[in-house]
Amino acid sequence: MEILLSTARVRDLIYKGNIELLRNTIESSSVEGMRLFDQSLYQLFMDKKISEETAIFYADRPTDLKLRVQSQTQQMFTKKIEILDESE
């Protein structure tokens, strides 16, 4: 799901036809309730509702999403190692 709210900045970007900045504005405005489709796919993956392959297949920007997923996977792996080290 993609959510775009009609803020003054969004209206101005649409009026000027600046679509790339519009995408960046949506991505950085999650606090206001906006979200990109790829952000929704990432959340579904994190909630274990879809696989990494499915998320990347349907992503608008598959390379970016793949990097985000790999980064998160690496962080989770690192945390598991730290927990194991602490328990020894």
C-alpha positions, 0 to 999 in steps of 0.5 A, a space after each residue: 500500500 502506498 499512502 500520500 497525504 495532501 500537504 503543502 509540500 506535496 501539492 507544490 511538488 505535484 504542481 511543479 512536476 517534481 516526481 523524484 522529490 515527491 518520492 523522497 518526501 513520501 519516504 521521509 514522511 512516515 511520521 505524518 502517515 505517508 509511506 511508499 509501496 516498498 516500505 509496505 513490502 519491507 514491513 510485510 517481510 519483517 512481519 514474516 508475511 511474505 518472503 524476501 524474494 516476493 518483496 524484492 520481486 514486487 518492489 518498485 526499486 528492487 535493488 534498494 529493497 534488497 540492500 535494506 533487507 540484507 542490512 537488516 538481516 546482517 544487524 539481526 545476525 550481529 545481535 544474535 552473536 552478541 547475545 551468544 557471546 554475553 551468555 558465555 
